[in-house]
Amino acid sequence: MTSALSLSVLLRQPVTDEHGHRVGVLADLIVRLRPGAYPLVTGLVLAVGNASRVLVFISAAHLVALTPERIQLRVSTGDMREFERREGEVLLREDVLGHRLIDLSRVALVKAYDVQLTPVPDGWAVTGLDVHRRRWLGLGPRHAAHPPRDWLDFEPLIGHAESARARRAGGRLPELKPAQIADIIEDATDEEQDELLAQVHQDPDLEADVFEELDHDSQTELLRDRPDAHVAEVLARMQADDAADALMDLPQDRRTPVLRQLPEPQRTNVHRLLGYHDLTAGGLMGTEFIALPATATAADALAAVHAAETLQPQALIMVYTLSPEGTLDGALSLPQAIQADPASRLGAIADAHVIVASPTDDVVDITTRMADFNLLALPVVSEDRRIIGVITVDDALEAAIPPDWTRRETDHHGTGL
């Protein structure tokens, strides 16, 4: 039975026809990616001739034998034609070997040092990758035994425009969390970033979430390189406070054109936030929250949470109650609303002693207050005690943590406990 083969062993090996006459040498193997399945080898690229070698294409259907010692084809001159890459084709040597891929299980960029090929009923398929660098000692190669890992554990970054559509159709990048994708983008080269951003652009909501998670410098650089209309599309789906920060990082002559292209009510929310310093409560707050009259019931609160499909999960932690005049009257957590009698009036079960912030409070006051009272969310109120926004604990932490801490090496895939 034929065993698995390494691409590196096959490359530059002589290729013969069915009579044993040399046709050329193997320059590359062609595969087509298949969503959720191993890529199938569909063709060979041969280098033919001596001085100036010509690349020719041979269909994998003509392959008779593929071993480290022998590559034989059932081929005639009429079966050979000059190689021209077609849409959807991926070349293993040119596109994969020596290139970086996303290790989905470890959430990191790794390099492919070899490709494993395995016989399957309909030919040969790519089933594994060696992502460990070989070490050279003495006169020959020596390295610890690293069995190839499953191809399906990786997402290739090929950078070939003509095969991009085929790759994105089965791309698994959306399986990762937005923060993990952002970490990978920050570690990527310019070309890899283009490939990654093209994939997330297919899902506008995911794209906005990823941009929110990017560090300040990366977000600024990537948005500056995009047209105003595209920037507006991304900012329209971001939380208003993050969108306002991103807008202010654009060159001054681009801010107004981008702001004008934002849809309502996002444009109004962003415009209001632009008047606050980014390290004050006004600059940190989001404008998404749930507020109901104190006469509403616990069932009404849960219905409002259920209907708030466009709000960020952090904005659903608390439900605020309003007096008849529209001022802040009380607050209750989502668990309290769930555990309460559905018919209970919010005014009767909400905490009337609500800890609040004013728009000009600085980040030290905010984080200290949230820590002292164990708050997951802190409402920001105007002078007449009307809610104008809410600071969530994740935004408070991000503002309080020193910038250089966020650049430390982290375990992108979590503790795994």
N, C-alpha and C positions, 0 to 999 in steps of 0.2 A: 504494500500500500504506500502511495506517495505521501511523504510527510510535509509539514509546513516548511516554507523557504523564506530566506531573508532577501530583500530587494538588493542590498549591497553586494551579495554574492553573485547575483544574476547580471548586474549592470556590466557592460563592456565585454560580456561573454560572446563568443562567436555563435552565430545563428546559421543553421544549415537548412537546405531544402530536403525533400523526401528522399533524394538520391545521395545525400551526404555532402553536397557541394555547398561551400560557404556562400551565404547571401550577404551578410554584413555582421554588425555587432549590435547588441541590444543597447539602445540609448535611453529608452524610457518605457514605462507601461502606462496605458490609458485606462482609467476607471470612470464609472459614473456613480455618483452618490445616490443612495436610496434611503429615504426617511425611515429610521428605525431598523435598518438592515445593513449588512456589510456591503461595501462598494464592490461591484463586480468588474473584473478585468474585461474590457471590451476590445482592446487592441494593443499592438506593439508598435513602438517607434524604433526603426532600425537606421543605423548610420551605414550607408552604402558607399563604396569607393575608397580610394586610398588617399590621395593628396587633399582634395577638397571634397569632403564627404557630404552626401546628400541625405536628408532625412526622409524616409519613406514610411508609409502606414501599411500595416498588415492587420487584418481583422483577427481577433482572438479565435474565431471559428476555425482558422487554419492551423492552430497550435496542435502539434502532435505530442511533443514531449517538452517538459519544463523541469529540468533538474540542474543542480550546480555544475554538472559536467556536460550537459547536453540540452540545447534549445533547438528543437527541430520543428519545421513547418511543412504543411502540405500546401505548397505554393508554387506558382508559376510566374513568369514575368508579367503576365496580364493581371495578376492579383495585386501587383505592387503599384502604388501611386504616391506621388509626393505628399508628404505630411502637411496638412493644414488643420489647425486646431478648430474644432467645431464647438458650438455653444453647449454648455453643460459638461464638457469633458474636463477631467482633472488628470494632470500628469504627476505620477508618484515621485519621480526624481525632482522635477522642476518645481512642483508646487508643495510637496509635503516634506521630503527628505531635507533636513537641515533648516526647516522652517518651524515657526512656533505655532502651537495649538493651545486651546483652552482645556486644561485638566478640569473637567466638570466636578469630579468628586473632591478635589483638593482646592478648587477655585483659584487656579494660578495658571500663568503662562509657562509652558514647557516647550522644549525643542525636540523634534523627532530625529533621532540618530539612526533609526532603521525602521523598516516596514516589514511586517510579517504577512506572507501570502499563504493561503490554505486552499487545498482542492475542495470544491463543492460540486454537487451534481451537475450544475450547468457551467462549469469551468473553474475559474480561480477567483477568490475573493480576498480582499484586505481584511484581516481579522485582528491584527494586533500592531502595537507600536512599541519600540524601545525608546524610552525618553531619558535614558541614563548615559551620560558622557563616558566614553571609553578612556581608560588610563593606560599610558604607554610606559612600560618599564623594561629595561634591558634591550634586547634585540627584537622582541616581538610584542604584540598586544597582550596585555594582561588586564583583566578587570573582573570585579565580582560578578557572579552570575545573577543577572537580572532578567527574569522571564518577561517576555513581551506582555504588555497590558492590553486589555480589550479595547479595540478601536472605538467601540460605542461609549467608552468613558471620556471621549475627547470631542471637541468641536474644532474642526480645522479652520484656520485663517489663511486663505489661499491668495487673496488679493487679485484674482483674475476676474476682470469685469464680465467677460462673456459667460462664465460659469456661476456668477453670483446668484442669479435667479434660482438656479437648481439647488444651490446650497441653502439659500434662505428658506426655501419651501419646507425643508425638514430641519431647519436650524433649532438647536436646543438651548440657545442662549437665554430665552425667556424663562427657562426652568430655574434660573438663578434669581436671587433677590436683587432688587435695584442697587443696594449698597455693594453687593458682591460684583455686579457688573461695573459699577463705578470704580471699584478698586482695580479691576482688570484694565479698564480704559486708562487709568492713571499710569499704569505700568507699561502700556503699549507704546509702540513706535507710531509715528505719524500715519504710516500706511495701515498698520493694524487698527489704529483708532478709526480711520475711515471705514474699514470693513465692519468694525463693531457698531459704529454709529449708524451705518446703513441698515444693519439688522434691527436695532432697537427702533429705528424710525418707522418701521412697519407697524408698530404698536404705539400710537401717540401718547397714551397714558403711561406706558412703560418708559418711553423716552423722557417725559417730564419727570417721572420719579427718579430716573437715573441722573438727570441733570441736577436735581435737588441734592443728591447724595455726593456729587463730585466735590472735591476740595475747591476752595475759592479760586486758586490760580488756574486749575484745569478748566473749571466752568467758564471763567472769564475768557480764556484763550479760545476754547471751542466755540463759544457763542460769537466771539468777534469775527471768526472766520466764516460765519453763515449769513445769508441775506437777511434783510430786515423781516421779510414775510415769514421765513422759517423761524427766526428768533421769536417772533410774536406767537407763532403756533405753539412753541415749547412753553413760553411764559404763560400762555392762556390756560395751560393745564397744571401749572405749578401752584403751590400755595401762595397766596397773595404776598405774604411777607418775604418768601424766597424769591418770588418774581420781582418784587421791588428792589431787593438787594442785587439781583442779577442785572436789572435794568440800569442801576446806578454804576455798575462796573463797565458798561458800554461807553465808548467815546461819546462825549457830550453831544456831538452833532447827530448821533444816531438815536438818542433816547426818545425825543419827541416823535420821530417817525414810527418807531416801534410801538410806543405807547398808544399812538393813534390807531394802530392796527389791532390792538387788543379788543376783544368783544366785551360788551357790558354783561354782568356787572364787574368783571375782572378789572377793566380799565379804571372804574371809579375806586375800587378797593386799593389798587396799586397806587393810584394818584394820591389818595389820602395818606398812605403809608410813607410816601416819599418825603413828607414834611417832618419825619422823626429821625433822630440819630439812630444808627443801627445798633447801638449798645444801650438803648433805653427800652422801656416797656413798649412804647409806641413802635419802635423799630423791630422788636422781637415778636410782637403779637401777630397772630393770624386773625383773619376776619371771618373765619368759618366757625360757627357755634350754633347750638340749639337753645333757644329761649322761648318759653311758653308762658301764657298767663297763669298766675297762681291758682286760678279757678279750674285749670285743666286737670285731668286725672293722670294717674300713673299709666293707664292704658294709652292715653293720648301721647305721653312721653315716649313710650316704647314704639308707638306707631310712627312718631316723628323720626326716631332713630332708624327704624326700618326703612323709611322713605328717603333718608339722607344718603343716597347711593353715591353722590358725587363728593361728599365730604371725606376728608382724611380720617382714618380710624381714631387718631389722637384727638380729633375734635368731638368725638362722640363719648368721651369718658364722663363728661358732666352734662347735666341738663340744668339750665338756669330758669328761674321763675321771675316774672315781671309783675309789678304793681299795675293798677289801672292806668297810671300815668306813664307807664313804659320804663320805669326805673328798676334797677336790680332789687329783687325782693328776697331771693333765696337761691340755694343750690342743692342738688342731690346727685349722687353718683349713679352711674348706670346700674351697678348691682343693687343699689337701694330701690331703684325704680322697678327692677325685675322682681325683687322679693316682696314688694309692697302689694297690698290689695289693689287689683286693677281699678277699682272704683274710688280709691283714695284721692282726695284733692292734693295737688302738689303743694299748695300753701300750707297744708297740715303736716306734711312729711319732710319738706325741704328744710335745710339748715338756714335759719334767718341771719346767722352771724357769719357772713361771707367775708373771707379775706380777699382783699382786692389790691390792685396797683393803679397808680396814675400813669398817664403816658410818659411823663418825664422821669420816672424812677429809673435808676441805673441798674446795670446787670448784677452788681453786688447785692443791692437791696432786694432785687427780685429773687435771686437764688437763695439768699439767706432766709427770706420769708417762706419760700416753698419748702426748704429743708426743715425749718422750725415747725411748720404745720403739716408736714408730710403731704404736700399737695402734688397731684399729678397735672393740675391745670390751675391757672391763676387768671381770673377775669381782670381786664383793664377797663376802667370806667372813666367817664368824663366828669367834669366838676359837678354836674347835676345828677351823677350816679347812673348814667345810662351806659350800658355795655357797648364798647367800641371794638373790642377784640379780646382774644384769649391767648395766654402764653402757655404752651404745653411743656412738659418736663424735658422732652428731647431738645426743644429749641433753647431752653434755659441752659442745659448742660453743654450744648454745642457752643454757646456764647461764652460760657465760663471756663471751658477747657483751654489751656494755652495752645496757640496754633501749632507749635512744633510737636505737641503730643500727637496730633492727628497724622503726622508724617512718620511715626514709628512703625516698624514692621509689626504687623498684626496677623493673627490666625483668621484668615478671611472666611473660613468655613465654620467657625465657631468652635466651641470646646469639644463637642461630640459626646458630652456626658449623657 
